[in-house]
Amino acid sequence: MTTLALGHWLRGMAADRVVVAAFALIAALAVVTPGQAIASLQFTAEALVAISPFLLASVLLAAVIKAAGLDKQIGRVFAAGSTRAIVAAALFGALSPFCSCGVIPLIAALLRAGVPLAPVMAFWISSPIMDPEMFILTAAVFGLPFATAKALAAIAMGALGGFATLAVFGRRDLASLLKDAPAGGCGGDLRSERVLWAFWRDSARMAEFAAEARATGWFLAKWLTLAFVLESLMVAYLPAGAVGAWVGGGSRWAVPAAVLVGVPAYLNGYAAIPTVSGLMDLGMTPGAALAFMVAGAVTSIPAAVAVAALVRAPVFVLYVGLGTAGALAAGFAYGGLAGLWPALAP
C-alpha cells in the first residue's frame, strides 16, 4: 500500500462513525477499567472468528447478486402499483441485498418516478428487516426457525403496510404526499439490466463483484465488531434480574417493552444480532427478541428521520404506526408459537 493510499484509508477510517465509536469505546475502557478492555477485545475476537464462515457466505451472496444484476430488477416489480405489485414489493424488500445507505435514495427515486406509494411502502417496511446475508447470520446465531420467523415477519409487515397505505391514501396525488427529497446514496439505480449469471465472463461485472464484496465485507465487519464489543459490556454489567423482569418469560409486558425500546433504538440490523443474543442469554423471551429486532429495524430514529425527510406528516405517522403495530404482532405471534412448540425457540 502506497503512502497516499494509506493516508486515504486512514482518513476514511477517521471519518467512519462506527469505527470511531468502537475505538473510542475500547480506549475509554482501557483508561477506566483495563481488565474489561482486554476481556472485551478477547470476547469480540472469539465471536468474530466463530461467525466468520457465515460472514463470508453473506458477503459472497451479496456480491453475486449485485454482479449478476438481480438488484436492478426491482424497478420492473414496482411499475404496476396493483395488489400483485404490493406483494412482490414486500418479497423484494425482504430478499433484496440493498445496503442501508441505498434504501432511502432508492425509495426517493421510486417516488419521484411516480411509482404508487402503496408498493413503495411495502418495500420500505420490509427491506430493513431482512435480506439474504442477514438471514444467514441470523440463522447462524439464533437458528433457522427464528431466522425464518423474522423473514416471514418482514414479508407480512411489508404486504400489510402496502395494503394499509392503499386503504388510507387510495389514489391521492402522489405529489401531495411527498417532500422535495434530494437524490444520492449507493443503491438507487432503477435502470433495467440483463441478468448475467456467468458474470465472471464480463470484466465490468467482475469489478462490480469485487467492489460489492469489499463494501459489504467492510460494512458487516465494522458493525459486528462494534456490536460484539457492546455485547461484551452488556454481559459484564447488565443485571440479569432487570432484563428478566422487563422482557423475560415472567412478564406480560415483555413484547411491548421490547418494542418500546426497539422503536427508537439505533441498532443496525447486523449489530442487533449479537446484542439480542446477549439479551436472550439474560432472559429475554423469543417473542420479545423478535419484536425488538423488527421494531428497531423499521422505526429506529435514523430511519425515521430519513422517512420524515421524504414524505409529509400523514405518511410518516402511518409508517411509524405500521412499524410499531407490526413489531407487536410479530412478537406476540412468534412468542405464542414458541410457547406451544419449544423447538421453534432459539
Secondary structure, DSSP 8 states (H G I E B T S, - for coil): --HHHHHHHHHHHHH-HHHHHHHHHHHHHHHH-HHHHHHHHHHHHHHHHHHHHHHHHHHHHHHHHHHHTGGGGHHHHTSS-SHHHHHHHHHHHHH----HHHHHHHHHHHHHTT--HHHHHHHHHHTTT--HHHHHHHHHHH-HHHHHHHHHHHHHHHHHHHHHHHHHHTT--GGGGB------SSS---------S-GGGSHHHHHHHHHHHHHHHHHHHHHHHHHHHHHHHHHHHS-HHHHHHHHSTT-TTHHHHHHHHHTT----HHHHHHHHHHHHHTT--HHHHHHHHHHHHHH-HHHHHHHHHHB-HHHHHHHHHHHHHHHHHHHHHHHHHHHH-GGG--
